Amino acid sequence: MFVSKPTACPACNVSVAGAPVALIPADERAEQDLATLCKALGHPIRVRILKILAARRSCVCGDLVEMLPIAQSTVSEHLRILKQAGLIQGEVDGPRVCYCIQPASLDRLKQLVTAL
């Protein structure tokens, strides 16, 4: 029995039969950057941390633990991941580390998402 292939995508009704596939040139650096940044933002608490830091527009030292519903050690782990991805920076201030947004990294994230 012969089964015909659908001529349009059932989700968006765009023709799929026989349509040539355009090759998109690979920009491996951009793809890696986007994957790294998205992975760092892959947890709601890390998104919230970025929102808090962006709203403050200044470095935040010990306040983050009090603002989040998780343990200090978990906050530290989330901060480490965000810092490793380059989304935030941390400066030692006596016994504490003060964190703030890395504006260039956020700009890069916006650029990469827009290019999708």
C-alpha positions as CSV (number, residue, x, y, z in Angstrom):
1,M,0.0,0.0,0.0
2,F,1.3,3.4,-0.9
3,V,1.1,6.1,1.8
4,S,1.5,9.7,0.6
5,K,3.6,12.1,2.5
6,P,1.8,15.2,3.9
7,T,2.3,18.3,1.7
8,A,2.0,20.7,4.6
9,C,3.1,20.8,8.2
10,P,0.0,20.1,10.4
11,A,1.2,22.6,13.0
12,C,1.8,25.6,10.8
13,N,0.4,24.6,7.4
14,V,3.6,25.5,5.7
15,S,4.3,23.5,2.6
16,V,6.9,20.8,3.2
17,A,6.7,18.6,0.1
18,G,9.7,19.0,-2.2
19,A,10.8,22.3,-0.6
20,P,14.5,22.8,-0.9
21,V,16.3,23.0,2.4
22,A,18.6,26.0,2.6
23,L,21.8,25.3,4.4
24,I,22.5,27.8,7.2
25,P,26.2,28.5,7.5
26,A,27.6,27.4,10.9
27,D,28.9,30.0,13.2
28,E,30.3,27.6,15.8
29,R,31.5,30.3,18.1
30,A,28.1,31.9,18.3
31,E,26.4,28.6,18.7
32,Q,28.7,27.6,21.6
33,D,28.3,31.0,23.2
34,L,24.5,30.8,23.0
35,A,24.5,27.2,24.4
36,T,26.7,28.2,27.3
37,L,24.6,31.2,28.2
38,C,21.3,29.3,27.9
39,K,22.6,26.5,30.0
40,A,23.6,29.0,32.7
41,L,20.0,30.4,32.6
42,G,18.5,27.0,32.7
43,H,17.3,27.3,36.3
44,P,14.6,29.7,37.5
45,I,16.7,30.8,40.5
46,R,19.6,31.9,38.2
47,V,17.1,33.9,36.2
48,R,15.9,35.5,39.4
49,I,19.4,36.2,40.5
50,L,20.1,38.1,37.2
51,K,16.8,40.0,37.6
52,I,17.8,41.0,41.2
53,L,21.3,42.1,40.1
54,A,19.9,44.0,37.1
55,A,17.4,45.8,39.2
56,R,20.0,46.9,41.7
57,R,22.3,48.3,39.1
58,S,25.1,47.9,41.7
59,C,27.0,45.1,43.4
60,V,25.1,42.9,45.8
61,C,27.1,41.4,48.6
62,G,25.3,39.4,51.3
63,D,21.7,40.3,50.5
64,L,21.1,37.6,47.9
65,V,20.7,34.8,50.4
66,E,18.0,36.7,52.2
67,M,16.2,37.4,49.0
68,L,16.0,33.8,47.8
69,P,14.1,30.8,49.2
70,I,17.1,28.5,49.1
71,A,20.2,27.8,51.3
72,Q,23.3,29.9,51.2
73,S,25.3,27.0,49.7
74,T,22.8,26.6,46.9
75,V,22.9,30.4,46.2
76,S,26.7,30.1,46.0
77,E,26.5,27.3,43.5
78,H,24.1,29.3,41.3
79,L,26.4,32.3,41.5
80,R,29.3,30.1,40.5
81,I,27.5,28.9,37.4
82,L,26.5,32.4,36.4
83,K,30.0,33.7,36.9
84,Q,31.5,30.8,35.0
85,A,29.3,31.6,32.0
86,G,30.4,35.3,32.3
87,L,26.9,36.7,33.0
88,I,28.0,38.1,36.4
89,Q,31.3,39.1,38.0
90,G,32.3,38.8,41.6
91,E,34.7,41.0,43.6
92,V,36.1,40.1,47.0
93,D,35.2,42.7,49.6
94,G,36.7,41.6,52.9
95,P,35.1,38.3,54.0
96,R,32.3,38.6,51.3
97,V,32.1,38.5,47.6
98,C,30.0,41.2,45.9
99,Y,28.3,40.3,42.6
100,C,27.0,42.4,39.7
101,I,25.9,42.0,36.1
102,Q,28.3,41.8,33.2
103,P,26.5,44.1,30.7
104,A,28.6,42.9,27.8
105,S,27.5,39.3,28.3
106,L,23.9,40.2,28.5
107,D,24.2,42.2,25.3
108,R,25.9,39.2,23.7
109,L,23.0,37.0,24.9
110,K,20.4,39.4,23.4
111,Q,22.4,39.5,20.1
112,L,22.6,35.7,19.9
113,V,18.9,35.2,20.7
114,T,17.9,37.8,18.2
115,A,19.9,36.0,15.5
116,L,17.9,32.9,16.0
